[in-house]
Amino acid sequence: MAPAAKARMNQTAAKARKSPPAAKARKSPPAAKARIDQTAAKPRTDRPAAGKRKRAAKPRSAALLTPVHVIDRLAAEAPLTPRRPHGDPIVELVLTLLSQNTSDHNSGRAFQRLIDTFPTWDAAIAAPLQAVEDAIRIGGLAKTKAPRLQALLRSLRDRLGDNWDPAPLSAMSIPEAKDWLTSLPGIGPKTAACVLLFSLGRPALPVDTHVHRVSQRLGLIGPKVNPVAAHDALEAQMPPPHYYDYHVAVIRHGRRVCKAQRPRCDACVLADGCPSAFTFADLATPSPTQKRAPR
Ligand code: SF4
């Protein structure tokens, strides 16, 4: 491994070791730090008991607020975390793979154990599958993620060379970089956008479940637009410098207010401009100031 790449991993590991145990997983991995801080991660407590799920309401009309209005209102409610690209797309790819179907907290711990166990990516590739599985077990689905992780790392080394130099990715146009990333094993458009935005600070808008759901409720994307198609659909509606703020603001809003099963429209600063406001069962009656008004 080239000195620069090795230094990046060692730096990450060194930072991790200095962190107090309780805060280790959140503070140490650079990409985890950026993503967890930026989206103000909270435990999901809004999942209803089995058998109590309600149908999601469909937007009743087209969007009343533009994405920039949405950002302005959500940022006025609470400041957004500033963008701090961490500069390591390989770390972002590994973290995103580990974060599938688990919490940010657990995926951060799995990442920490991975880099504690294998000081270089080459070592993680060369290790027996069982050893990788053991290292990431705390993040869940280790049997599935371990082979994917090794396949991803092998593919990256094949493309970037033994020095793991990600510079070619930074030099590509955005469409080229998205194609390059989504042709890696197990990498879809959301992960590709996360890598570009969070590691390289380049304009791309990751659409996760919260961004997709809230954008649909706001009428910014239609009810039949799937998360993959939503990437292009949302990016086309705002200037690229707003992608980061939209992503961060809407994820936070989706976690805290516009929850999947019980959106808190009565506490929502977007309610007067949301075509889906108060269309869900069992919600409080809107106060006069919260009723929608044409904008
Ligand atoms: S008004 Fe309700 S449905 Fe619309 S964004 Fe706010 S919480 Fe979500």
py3Dmol code that shows the C-alpha trace and the ligand (Angstrom):
import py3Dmol

protein = """\
ATOM      1  CA  MET A   1       0.000   0.000   0.000  1.00  0.00           C
ATOM      2  CA  ALA A   2       1.240   3.458  -0.846  1.00  0.00           C
ATOM      3  CA  PRO A   3       2.379   5.631   2.027  1.00  0.00           C
ATOM      4  CA  ALA A   4      -0.414   8.172   1.436  1.00  0.00           C
ATOM      5  CA  ALA A   5      -3.180   5.589   1.538  1.00  0.00           C
ATOM      6  CA  LYS A   6      -1.639   3.867   4.503  1.00  0.00           C
ATOM      7  CA  ALA A   7      -1.314   7.165   6.293  1.00  0.00           C
ATOM      8  CA  ARG A   8      -5.029   7.866   5.752  1.00  0.00           C
ATOM      9  CA  MET A   9      -6.037   4.565   7.343  1.00  0.00           C
ATOM     10  CA  ASN A  10      -3.556   4.905  10.162  1.00  0.00           C
ATOM     11  CA  GLN A  11      -4.776   8.409  10.805  1.00  0.00           C
ATOM     12  CA  THR A  12      -8.332   7.151  11.072  1.00  0.00           C
ATOM     13  CA  ALA A  13      -7.305   4.340  13.370  1.00  0.00           C
ATOM     14  CA  ALA A  14      -5.159   6.644  15.490  1.00  0.00           C
ATOM     15  CA  LYS A  15      -8.008   9.099  15.941  1.00  0.00           C
ATOM     16  CA  ALA A  16     -10.289   6.237  16.871  1.00  0.00           C
ATOM     17  CA  ARG A  17      -7.956   4.944  19.521  1.00  0.00           C
ATOM     18  CA  LYS A  18      -7.712   8.347  21.147  1.00  0.00           C
ATOM     19  CA  SER A  19     -11.469   8.633  21.509  1.00  0.00           C
ATOM     20  CA  PRO A  20     -13.183   7.720  24.759  1.00  0.00           C
ATOM     21  CA  PRO A  21     -14.927   4.348  24.469  1.00  0.00           C
ATOM     22  CA  ALA A  22     -18.472   5.670  24.770  1.00  0.00           C
ATOM     23  CA  ALA A  23     -18.035   8.168  21.959  1.00  0.00           C
ATOM     24  CA  LYS A  24     -15.643   6.089  19.920  1.00  0.00           C
ATOM     25  CA  ALA A  25     -17.945   4.869  17.195  1.00  0.00           C
ATOM     26  CA  ARG A  26     -19.484   8.262  16.517  1.00  0.00           C
ATOM     27  CA  LYS A  27     -16.350  10.321  16.766  1.00  0.00           C
ATOM     28  CA  SER A  28     -13.656   8.249  15.158  1.00  0.00           C
ATOM     29  CA  PRO A  29     -14.492   7.115  11.617  1.00  0.00           C
ATOM     30  CA  PRO A  30     -14.289  10.265   9.501  1.00  0.00           C
ATOM     31  CA  ALA A  31     -17.229   9.489   7.256  1.00  0.00           C
ATOM     32  CA  ALA A  32     -19.339   8.276  10.156  1.00  0.00           C
ATOM     33  CA  LYS A  33     -18.540  11.501  11.989  1.00  0.00           C
ATOM     34  CA  ALA A  34     -19.547  13.627   9.038  1.00  0.00           C
ATOM     35  CA  ARG A  35     -22.714  11.772   8.288  1.00  0.00           C
ATOM     36  CA  ILE A  36     -23.873  11.264  11.849  1.00  0.00           C
ATOM     37  CA  ASP A  37     -23.155  14.851  12.842  1.00  0.00           C
ATOM     38  CA  GLN A  38     -24.607  16.309   9.669  1.00  0.00           C
ATOM     39  CA  THR A  39     -27.892  14.498   9.901  1.00  0.00           C
ATOM     40  CA  ALA A  40     -28.225  14.669  13.690  1.00  0.00           C
ATOM     41  CA  ALA A  41     -28.920  10.951  13.895  1.00  0.00           C
ATOM     42  CA  LYS A  42     -31.505   9.865  16.375  1.00  0.00           C
ATOM     43  CA  PRO A  43     -32.680   6.392  17.340  1.00  0.00           C
ATOM     44  CA  ARG A  44     -35.765   5.440  15.396  1.00  0.00           C
ATOM     45  CA  THR A  45     -38.641   5.246  17.800  1.00  0.00           C
ATOM     46  CA  ASP A  46     -41.503   5.870  15.409  1.00  0.00           C
ATOM     47  CA  ARG A  47     -42.043   2.338  14.167  1.00  0.00           C
ATOM     48  CA  PRO A  48     -45.562   1.253  15.173  1.00  0.00           C
ATOM     49  CA  ALA A  49     -46.451  -2.072  16.665  1.00  0.00           C
ATOM     50  CA  ALA A  50     -47.214  -4.851  14.201  1.00  0.00           C
ATOM     51  CA  GLY A  51     -50.697  -4.586  12.794  1.00  0.00           C
ATOM     52  CA  LYS A  52     -51.027  -0.845  13.481  1.00  0.00           C
ATOM     53  CA  ARG A  53     -49.441   0.536  10.332  1.00  0.00           C
ATOM     54  CA  LYS A  54     -51.401   3.122   8.424  1.00  0.00           C
ATOM     55  CA  ARG A  55     -51.425   3.769   4.745  1.00  0.00           C
ATOM     56  CA  ALA A  56     -49.131   6.570   3.697  1.00  0.00           C
ATOM     57  CA  ALA A  57     -51.073   9.532   2.455  1.00  0.00           C
ATOM     58  CA  LYS A  58     -50.503  10.696  -1.107  1.00  0.00           C
ATOM     59  CA  PRO A  59     -49.851  14.330  -1.844  1.00  0.00           C
ATOM     60  CA  ARG A  60     -53.118  15.964  -2.805  1.00  0.00           C
ATOM     61  CA  SER A  61     -51.601  18.377  -5.271  1.00  0.00           C
ATOM     62  CA  ALA A  62     -48.375  19.640  -6.721  1.00  0.00           C
ATOM     63  CA  ALA A  63     -45.644  21.161  -4.592  1.00  0.00           C
ATOM     64  CA  LEU A  64     -46.335  24.520  -2.996  1.00  0.00           C
ATOM     65  CA  LEU A  65     -42.796  25.002  -1.713  1.00  0.00           C
ATOM     66  CA  THR A  66     -39.625  24.829  -3.767  1.00  0.00           C
ATOM     67  CA  PRO A  67     -36.657  22.861  -2.386  1.00  0.00           C
ATOM     68  CA  VAL A  68     -34.981  26.165  -1.541  1.00  0.00           C
ATOM     69  CA  HIS A  69     -38.047  27.251   0.484  1.00  0.00           C
ATOM     70  CA  VAL A  70     -37.904  23.925   2.285  1.00  0.00           C
ATOM     71  CA  ILE A  71     -34.227  24.397   3.144  1.00  0.00           C
ATOM     72  CA  ASP A  72     -34.805  27.977   4.317  1.00  0.00           C
ATOM     73  CA  ARG A  73     -37.615  26.997   6.665  1.00  0.00           C
ATOM     74  CA  LEU A  74     -35.869  23.959   8.098  1.00  0.00           C
ATOM     75  CA  ALA A  75     -32.620  25.875   8.558  1.00  0.00           C
ATOM     76  CA  ALA A  76     -34.502  28.691  10.300  1.00  0.00           C
ATOM     77  CA  GLU A  77     -35.975  26.130  12.681  1.00  0.00           C
ATOM     78  CA  ALA A  78     -32.504  24.808  13.648  1.00  0.00           C
ATOM     79  CA  PRO A  79     -29.133  25.530  12.019  1.00  0.00           C
ATOM     80  CA  LEU A  80     -27.804  22.910   9.634  1.00  0.00           C
ATOM     81  CA  THR A  81     -24.419  21.343  10.228  1.00  0.00           C
ATOM     82  CA  PRO A  82     -21.864  22.837   7.854  1.00  0.00           C
ATOM     83  CA  ARG A  83     -20.420  20.675   5.127  1.00  0.00           C
ATOM     84  CA  ARG A  84     -16.996  19.215   5.906  1.00  0.00           C
ATOM     85  CA  PRO A  85     -15.876  16.789   3.202  1.00  0.00           C
ATOM     86  CA  HIS A  86     -13.504  14.254   4.745  1.00  0.00           C
ATOM     87  CA  GLY A  87     -11.665  13.473   1.507  1.00  0.00           C
ATOM     88  CA  ASP A  88     -11.611   9.680   1.635  1.00  0.00           C
ATOM     89  CA  PRO A  89     -14.038   8.032  -0.790  1.00  0.00           C
ATOM     90  CA  ILE A  90     -12.878   4.532   0.136  1.00  0.00           C
ATOM     91  CA  VAL A  91     -13.820   5.067   3.771  1.00  0.00           C
ATOM     92  CA  GLU A  92     -17.218   6.407   2.669  1.00  0.00           C
ATOM     93  CA  LEU A  93     -17.834   3.366   0.460  1.00  0.00           C
ATOM     94  CA  VAL A  94     -16.905   0.936   3.250  1.00  0.00           C
ATOM     95  CA  LEU A  95     -18.977   2.799   5.821  1.00  0.00           C
ATOM     96  CA  THR A  96     -21.992   2.923   3.556  1.00  0.00           C
ATOM     97  CA  LEU A  97     -21.773  -0.794   2.896  1.00  0.00           C
ATOM     98  CA  LEU A  98     -21.549  -1.471   6.629  1.00  0.00           C
ATOM     99  CA  SER A  99     -24.476   0.859   7.330  1.00  0.00           C
ATOM    100  CA  GLN A 100     -26.959  -1.170   5.295  1.00  0.00           C
ATOM    101  CA  ASN A 101     -29.855  -2.298   7.482  1.00  0.00           C
ATOM    102  CA  THR A 102     -28.322  -1.113  10.724  1.00  0.00           C
ATOM    103  CA  SER A 103     -28.038   2.070  12.748  1.00  0.00           C
ATOM    104  CA  ASP A 104     -25.293   4.641  12.228  1.00  0.00           C
ATOM    105  CA  HIS A 105     -24.079   3.797  15.714  1.00  0.00           C
ATOM    106  CA  ASN A 106     -23.644   0.081  15.004  1.00  0.00           C
ATOM    107  CA  SER A 107     -22.118   0.602  11.583  1.00  0.00           C
ATOM    108  CA  GLY A 108     -19.635   3.045  13.127  1.00  0.00           C
ATOM    109  CA  ARG A 109     -18.638   0.416  15.677  1.00  0.00           C
ATOM    110  CA  ALA A 110     -18.268  -2.216  12.963  1.00  0.00           C
ATOM    111  CA  PHE A 111     -16.076   0.144  10.953  1.00  0.00           C
ATOM    112  CA  GLN A 112     -13.940   0.815  13.994  1.00  0.00           C
ATOM    113  CA  ARG A 113     -13.402  -2.880  14.625  1.00  0.00           C
ATOM    114  CA  LEU A 114     -12.623  -3.437  10.971  1.00  0.00           C
ATOM    115  CA  ILE A 115      -9.827  -0.883  10.910  1.00  0.00           C
ATOM    116  CA  ASP A 116      -8.572  -1.998  14.320  1.00  0.00           C
ATOM    117  CA  THR A 117      -8.359  -5.580  13.049  1.00  0.00           C
ATOM    118  CA  PHE A 118      -6.952  -4.844   9.590  1.00  0.00           C
ATOM    119  CA  PRO A 119      -4.537  -1.917   9.482  1.00  0.00           C
ATOM    120  CA  THR A 120      -4.698  -1.722   5.679  1.00  0.00           C
ATOM    121  CA  TRP A 121      -7.355  -2.427   3.053  1.00  0.00           C
ATOM    122  CA  ASP A 122      -4.959  -4.972   1.531  1.00  0.00           C
ATOM    123  CA  ALA A 123      -4.980  -6.831   4.838  1.00  0.00           C
ATOM    124  CA  ALA A 124      -8.799  -6.906   4.817  1.00  0.00           C
ATOM    125  CA  ILE A 125      -8.739  -8.375   1.311  1.00  0.00           C
ATOM    126  CA  ALA A 126      -6.136 -11.001   2.156  1.00  0.00           C
ATOM    127  CA  ALA A 127      -7.846 -12.092   5.380  1.00  0.00           C
ATOM    128  CA  PRO A 128     -10.011 -15.200   5.569  1.00  0.00           C
ATOM    129  CA  LEU A 129     -13.686 -14.383   5.088  1.00  0.00           C
ATOM    130  CA  GLN A 130     -14.421 -15.582   8.616  1.00  0.00           C
ATOM    131  CA  ALA A 131     -11.982 -13.035  10.079  1.00  0.00           C
ATOM    132  CA  VAL A 132     -13.703 -10.178   8.240  1.00  0.00           C
ATOM    133  CA  GLU A 133     -17.070 -11.479   9.350  1.00  0.00           C
ATOM    134  CA  ASP A 134     -15.897 -11.552  12.962  1.00  0.00           C
ATOM    135  CA  ALA A 135     -14.532  -8.022  12.714  1.00  0.00           C
ATOM    136  CA  ILE A 136     -17.792  -6.504  11.471  1.00  0.00           C
ATOM    137  CA  ARG A 137     -20.221  -8.769  13.322  1.00  0.00           C
ATOM    138  CA  ILE A 138     -21.304  -5.989  15.681  1.00  0.00           C
ATOM    139  CA  GLY A 139     -22.837  -4.137  12.728  1.00  0.00           C
ATOM    140  CA  GLY A 140     -25.199  -7.008  11.866  1.00  0.00           C
ATOM    141  CA  LEU A 141     -25.612  -9.104   8.705  1.00  0.00           C
ATOM    142  CA  ALA A 142     -21.913  -9.934   8.839  1.00  0.00           C
ATOM    143  CA  LYS A 143     -22.305 -13.065   6.717  1.00  0.00           C
ATOM    144  CA  THR A 144     -23.753 -10.989   3.893  1.00  0.00           C
ATOM    145  CA  LYS A 145     -21.602  -7.910   4.300  1.00  0.00           C
ATOM    146  CA  ALA A 146     -18.189  -9.584   4.683  1.00  0.00           C
ATOM    147  CA  PRO A 147     -18.034 -11.089   1.163  1.00  0.00           C
ATOM    148  CA  ARG A 148     -19.489  -7.880  -0.289  1.00  0.00           C
ATOM    149  CA  LEU A 149     -16.878  -5.859   1.517  1.00  0.00           C
ATOM    150  CA  GLN A 150     -14.008  -7.961   0.215  1.00  0.00           C
ATOM    151  CA  ALA A 151     -15.449  -7.861  -3.313  1.00  0.00           C
ATOM    152  CA  LEU A 152     -15.789  -4.091  -3.131  1.00  0.00           C
ATOM    153  CA  LEU A 153     -12.240  -3.627  -1.848  1.00  0.00           C
ATOM    154  CA  ARG A 154     -10.821  -5.953  -4.513  1.00  0.00           C
ATOM    155  CA  SER A 155     -12.622  -4.041  -7.219  1.00  0.00           C
ATOM    156  CA  LEU A 156     -11.349  -0.730  -5.846  1.00  0.00           C
ATOM    157  CA  ARG A 157      -7.775  -1.971  -5.746  1.00  0.00           C
ATOM    158  CA  ASP A 158      -8.064  -3.265  -9.303  1.00  0.00           C
ATOM    159  CA  ARG A 159      -9.157   0.175 -10.461  1.00  0.00           C
ATOM    160  CA  LEU A 160      -7.110   2.454  -8.225  1.00  0.00           C
ATOM    161  CA  GLY A 161      -3.940   0.417  -8.119  1.00  0.00           C
ATOM    162  CA  ASP A 162      -1.840  -0.751  -5.201  1.00  0.00           C
ATOM    163  CA  ASN A 163      -1.506   2.774  -3.857  1.00  0.00           C
ATOM    164  CA  TRP A 164      -5.326   3.098  -3.514  1.00  0.00           C
ATOM    165  CA  ASP A 165      -5.105   6.598  -4.917  1.00  0.00           C
ATOM    166  CA  PRO A 166      -8.633   8.021  -5.367  1.00  0.00           C
ATOM    167  CA  ALA A 167      -7.419  11.051  -7.333  1.00  0.00           C
ATOM    168  CA  PRO A 168      -8.896   9.841 -10.666  1.00  0.00           C
ATOM    169  CA  LEU A 169     -12.368   9.942  -9.119  1.00  0.00           C
ATOM    170  CA  SER A 170     -11.972  13.591  -8.146  1.00  0.00           C
ATOM    171  CA  ALA A 171     -10.923  14.442 -11.688  1.00  0.00           C
ATOM    172  CA  MET A 172     -14.002  12.915 -13.349  1.00  0.00           C
ATOM    173  CA  SER A 173     -17.124  14.840 -14.296  1.00  0.00           C
ATOM    174  CA  ILE A 174     -20.098  14.172 -12.018  1.00  0.00           C
ATOM    175  CA  PRO A 175     -21.843  11.829 -14.512  1.00  0.00           C
ATOM    176  CA  GLU A 176     -18.568   9.956 -15.088  1.00  0.00           C
ATOM    177  CA  ALA A 177     -17.957   9.661 -11.360  1.00  0.00           C
ATOM    178  CA  LYS A 178     -21.503   8.377 -10.770  1.00  0.00           C
ATOM    179  CA  ASP A 179     -21.072   5.760 -13.501  1.00  0.00           C
ATOM    180  CA  TRP A 180     -17.683   4.757 -12.099  1.00  0.00           C
ATOM    181  CA  LEU A 181     -19.066   4.357  -8.594  1.00  0.00           C
ATOM    182  CA  THR A 182     -22.301   2.580  -9.505  1.00  0.00           C
ATOM    183  CA  SER A 183     -20.354   0.033 -11.548  1.00  0.00           C
ATOM    184  CA  LEU A 184     -18.607  -1.120  -8.353  1.00  0.00           C
ATOM    185  CA  PRO A 185     -20.161  -4.250  -6.818  1.00  0.00           C
ATOM    186  CA  GLY A 186     -23.042  -3.444  -4.482  1.00  0.00           C
ATOM    187  CA  ILE A 187     -22.954   0.323  -5.031  1.00  0.00           C
ATOM    188  CA  GLY A 188     -26.146   2.124  -6.052  1.00  0.00           C
ATOM    189  CA  PRO A 189     -26.971   5.758  -6.780  1.00  0.00           C
ATOM    190  CA  LYS A 190     -27.485   6.718  -3.133  1.00  0.00           C
ATOM    191  CA  THR A 191     -24.064   5.471  -2.087  1.00  0.00           C
ATOM    192  CA  ALA A 192     -22.466   7.036  -5.136  1.00  0.00           C
ATOM    193  CA  ALA A 193     -24.033  10.382  -4.230  1.00  0.00           C
ATOM    194  CA  CYS A 194     -22.925  10.003  -0.578  1.00  0.00           C
ATOM    195  CA  VAL A 195     -19.347   9.402  -1.683  1.00  0.00           C
ATOM    196  CA  LEU A 196     -19.333  12.427  -3.960  1.00  0.00           C
ATOM    197  CA  LEU A 197     -21.034  14.731  -1.464  1.00  0.00           C
ATOM    198  CA  PHE A 198     -19.606  13.690   1.888  1.00  0.00           C
ATOM    199  CA  SER A 199     -16.105  12.597   0.976  1.00  0.00           C
ATOM    200  CA  LEU A 200     -15.284  14.800  -2.001  1.00  0.00           C
ATOM    201  CA  GLY A 201     -17.625  17.743  -1.434  1.00  0.00           C
ATOM    202  CA  ARG A 202     -18.929  17.449  -4.986  1.00  0.00           C
ATOM    203  CA  PRO A 203     -22.536  18.253  -5.972  1.00  0.00           C
ATOM    204  CA  ALA A 204     -24.706  15.162  -5.703  1.00  0.00           C
ATOM    205  CA  LEU A 205     -27.938  14.640  -3.781  1.00  0.00           C
ATOM    206  CA  PRO A 206     -28.256  11.307  -1.967  1.00  0.00           C
ATOM    207  CA  VAL A 207     -31.881  10.179  -1.710  1.00  0.00           C
ATOM    208  CA  ASP A 208     -32.411   7.896   1.255  1.00  0.00           C
ATOM    209  CA  THR A 209     -35.727   6.723   2.641  1.00  0.00           C
ATOM    210  CA  HIS A 210     -36.344  10.000   4.533  1.00  0.00           C
ATOM    211  CA  VAL A 211     -35.506  12.280   1.611  1.00  0.00           C
ATOM    212  CA  HIS A 212     -37.684  10.161  -0.674  1.00  0.00           C
ATOM    213  CA  ARG A 213     -40.680  10.060   1.678  1.00  0.00           C
ATOM    214  CA  VAL A 214     -40.633  13.739   2.684  1.00  0.00           C
ATOM    215  CA  SER A 215     -40.071  14.907  -0.902  1.00  0.00           C
ATOM    216  CA  GLN A 216     -43.061  12.852  -2.027  1.00  0.00           C
ATOM    217  CA  ARG A 217     -45.265  14.232   0.735  1.00  0.00           C
ATOM    218  CA  LEU A 218     -44.234  17.743  -0.220  1.00  0.00           C
ATOM    219  CA  GLY A 219     -45.199  16.992  -3.813  1.00  0.00           C
ATOM    220  CA  LEU A 220     -41.677  17.623  -5.120  1.00  0.00           C
ATOM    221  CA  ILE A 221     -41.653  14.152  -6.644  1.00  0.00           C
ATOM    222  CA  GLY A 222     -44.675  12.155  -7.710  1.00  0.00           C
ATOM    223  CA  PRO A 223     -46.027   9.173  -5.781  1.00  0.00           C
ATOM    224  CA  LYS A 224     -44.710   6.763  -8.396  1.00  0.00           C
ATOM    225  CA  VAL A 225     -41.166   8.125  -8.545  1.00  0.00           C
ATOM    226  CA  ASN A 226     -38.908   5.499  -6.980  1.00  0.00           C
ATOM    227  CA  PRO A 227     -35.817   6.384  -4.916  1.00  0.00           C
ATOM    228  CA  VAL A 228     -33.451   5.748  -7.834  1.00  0.00           C
ATOM    229  CA  ALA A 229     -35.354   8.044 -10.200  1.00  0.00           C
ATOM    230  CA  ALA A 230     -35.759  10.579  -7.393  1.00  0.00           C
ATOM    231  CA  HIS A 231     -32.057  11.430  -7.543  1.00  0.00           C
ATOM    232  CA  ASP A 232     -32.284  13.062 -10.958  1.00  0.00           C
ATOM    233  CA  ALA A 233     -35.794  14.418 -10.325  1.00  0.00           C
ATOM    234  CA  LEU A 234     -34.751  16.299  -7.184  1.00  0.00           C
ATOM    235  CA  GLU A 235     -31.360  17.433  -8.447  1.00  0.00           C
ATOM    236  CA  ALA A 236     -33.104  19.080 -11.397  1.00  0.00           C
ATOM    237  CA  GLN A 237     -35.199  21.235  -9.049  1.00  0.00           C
ATOM    238  CA  MET A 238     -32.452  23.141  -7.254  1.00  0.00           C
ATOM    239  CA  PRO A 239     -29.032  24.628  -7.914  1.00  0.00           C
ATOM    240  CA  PRO A 240     -26.210  22.150  -7.099  1.00  0.00           C
ATOM    241  CA  PRO A 241     -24.875  24.227  -4.174  1.00  0.00           C
ATOM    242  CA  HIS A 242     -28.159  23.441  -2.378  1.00  0.00           C
ATOM    243  CA  TYR A 243     -27.890  19.644  -2.629  1.00  0.00           C
ATOM    244  CA  TYR A 244     -26.069  19.238   0.653  1.00  0.00           C
ATOM    245  CA  ASP A 245     -28.420  21.459   2.648  1.00  0.00           C
ATOM    246  CA  TYR A 246     -31.500  19.803   1.182  1.00  0.00           C
ATOM    247  CA  HIS A 247     -30.204  16.337   2.003  1.00  0.00           C
ATOM    248  CA  VAL A 248     -29.222  17.199   5.566  1.00  0.00           C
ATOM    249  CA  ALA A 249     -32.288  19.307   6.354  1.00  0.00           C
ATOM    250  CA  VAL A 250     -34.794  16.831   4.950  1.00  0.00           C
ATOM    251  CA  ILE A 251     -33.231  13.789   6.631  1.00  0.00           C
ATOM    252  CA  ARG A 252     -33.402  15.573   9.953  1.00  0.00           C
ATOM    253  CA  HIS A 253     -36.996  16.589   9.294  1.00  0.00           C
ATOM    254  CA  GLY A 254     -37.915  13.040   8.288  1.00  0.00           C
ATOM    255  CA  ARG A 255     -36.439  11.602  11.460  1.00  0.00           C
ATOM    256  CA  ARG A 256     -37.871  14.116  13.866  1.00  0.00           C
ATOM    257  CA  VAL A 257     -41.123  15.394  12.390  1.00  0.00           C
ATOM    258  CA  CYS A 258     -42.247  13.914   9.074  1.00  0.00           C
ATOM    259  CA  LYS A 259     -41.942  10.364  10.359  1.00  0.00           C
ATOM    260  CA  ALA A 260     -42.867   7.402   8.246  1.00  0.00           C
ATOM    261  CA  GLN A 261     -45.891   6.219  10.179  1.00  0.00           C
ATOM    262  CA  ARG A 262     -46.973   9.219  12.249  1.00  0.00           C
ATOM    263  CA  PRO A 263     -45.927  12.503  10.668  1.00  0.00           C
ATOM    264  CA  ARG A 264     -46.227  15.316  13.188  1.00  0.00           C
ATOM    265  CA  CYS A 265     -47.922  17.795  10.879  1.00  0.00           C
ATOM    266  CA  ASP A 266     -49.114  19.784  13.893  1.00  0.00           C
ATOM    267  CA  ALA A 267     -45.464  20.538  14.724  1.00  0.00           C
ATOM    268  CA  CYS A 268     -44.212  20.989  11.160  1.00  0.00           C
ATOM    269  CA  VAL A 269     -42.837  24.290   9.886  1.00  0.00           C
ATOM    270  CA  LEU A 270     -43.686  23.205   6.328  1.00  0.00           C
ATOM    271  CA  ALA A 271     -47.341  22.415   7.035  1.00  0.00           C
ATOM    272  CA  ASP A 272     -48.825  25.490   5.358  1.00  0.00           C
ATOM    273  CA  GLY A 273     -46.983  24.607   2.165  1.00  0.00           C
ATOM    274  CA  CYS A 274     -47.352  20.835   2.223  1.00  0.00           C
ATOM    275  CA  PRO A 275     -50.023  19.226   0.062  1.00  0.00           C
ATOM    276  CA  SER A 276     -50.028  16.175   2.340  1.00  0.00           C
ATOM    277  CA  ALA A 277     -50.413  18.043   5.629  1.00  0.00           C
ATOM    278  CA  PHE A 278     -53.054  16.622   7.948  1.00  0.00           C
ATOM    279  CA  THR A 279     -54.074  13.931   5.485  1.00  0.00           C
ATOM    280  CA  PHE A 280     -53.006  11.162   7.862  1.00  0.00           C
ATOM    281  CA  ALA A 281     -55.324   9.429  10.285  1.00  0.00           C
ATOM    282  CA  ASP A 282     -55.145  10.000  14.048  1.00  0.00           C
ATOM    283  CA  LEU A 283     -53.455  13.388  13.871  1.00  0.00           C
ATOM    284  CA  ALA A 284     -54.373  16.460  15.821  1.00  0.00           C
ATOM    285  CA  THR A 285     -56.624  18.982  14.142  1.00  0.00           C
ATOM    286  CA  PRO A 286     -54.519  21.765  12.661  1.00  0.00           C
ATOM    287  CA  SER A 287     -54.517  25.043  14.495  1.00  0.00           C
ATOM    288  CA  PRO A 288     -55.628  28.118  12.507  1.00  0.00           C
ATOM    289  CA  THR A 289     -51.993  29.175  12.009  1.00  0.00           C
ATOM    290  CA  GLN A 290     -51.022  25.753  10.704  1.00  0.00           C
ATOM    291  CA  LYS A 291     -53.682  25.424   8.011  1.00  0.00           C
ATOM    292  CA  ARG A 292     -52.319  25.443   4.500  1.00  0.00           C
ATOM    293  CA  ALA A 293     -52.381  28.645   2.566  1.00  0.00           C
ATOM    294  CA  PRO A 294     -51.621  29.074  -1.113  1.00  0.00           C
ATOM    295  CA  ARG A 295     -48.104  30.379  -1.630  1.00  0.00           C
TER     296      ARG A 295
END
"""
ligand_1 = """\
8
SF4
S -46.916 18.814 6.961
Fe -46.894 16.686 7.636
S -46.662 15.464 5.759
Fe -46.084 17.586 5.259
S -43.855 17.690 5.567
Fe -44.797 18.335 7.492
S -44.958 16.491 8.728
Fe -44.605 15.830 6.592
"""
view = py3Dmol.view(width=600, height=400)
view.addModel(protein, "pdb")
view.setStyle({"model": 0}, {"cartoon": {"style": "trace"}})
view.addModel(ligand_1, "xyz")
view.setStyle({"model": 1}, {"stick": {}})
view.zoomTo()
view.show()
